[in-house]
Amino acid sequence: MSIMLNGNDLTLDDLSKIVYNREKIELDQDAIKKIIKCRDYVEKIVKCFNPKCVTNIQGITTKFNVVQDHKGTMKLACHYCEKTMGKESIEFL
């Protein structure tokens, strides 16, 4: 699977390398959905919106489980604090 970014066709491995190197990237909603749909969890690329989460206090690597609410809407549940956030709260690292 690949994602178009600024006219370039990127695989998820390419995207992981970009995020790992902390380059600033802009993703549209379709790209975000493609990334999330292919995984049961997301690591290292999304910040927890809970200011009291251990990932924000101690700098632990983030990890989120991809879940759906009762309406079928995709949400991310923090592995550590268990807070759930919708796409409007997603902030990439």
N, C-alpha and C positions, 0 to 999 in steps of 0.2 A: 504494500500500500504506500502511496506517496501523497504529498501535499504540495500544492502550488504556493510558493512564497516569493513575492516580487518577481514573478515570471520564471522562477526556478522550480524544478520538480524535485522535492526533497523526500527522502524516506524517513521513517521514524528514527532510525539510527542517526541520520544527518541532523535531524531536529534535536535529538538528545545531545549531540556534540555541541551544537550551537548554544543550547541552554546551559550545558555544563560549563562552557567557556564564558557564560554570563554576557553574551552579546545581546543587545537590545533587539527584539524582533516584534513585529506587529502581525497578529493573526486575526483573520476574520472569524465570524461565528461558525462557518462551515468547517474551517480547519480545526477549530477547537472540538467540534462534535466528532470529527474523524479521529482525532487523537484519543479522546475519551472512550469512544465506542469500541475501540479495538483492545481495550485493557480492562481488567477488573480493578486495578488500582493505578494510581499516579504517584510517582515519587520525584522529588527534587525540583519540580517546575512550578508548583503552586504554593502560595503562602496561605497559612491558616489565618482567617479573619478574626479569630479569638485572641485578643491581646494577652490573655493569661495562659495561653497554650505554651507548653514546654518548648515547642519549636521556635517560638518567638522570644522566649526568655533565655534559653540555654544554647540556642543555635543548633539544635538537633535537626537532622535532615527530615523534611516533611514527607508524609505518606498519607494518601487518602484512598479510601475504598470508594469505588463508583457504585452508587445505589440509585434506586428510583423511588419517588414518593408514591402516595396512593393515586395520584393522577397520571403517573407514568413519566413524570418530569425527572430528568437526570440531575442528580445532586452528588456532591462530594462530601464524604464523612471522614473527618480527621481520625486517623488511627490512634492518636494520643489523647486528645480531649473529647473526642466523639461528637463534636459540634458538626452540624450539617449545613452546607452552604450551597446556594443555587448559583447559576451562571452569572448573575448580577454581582455577586460577591467575589468572583474568582479574580485573583491578582497574581500574575506570573512573576516569578523571582527574576 
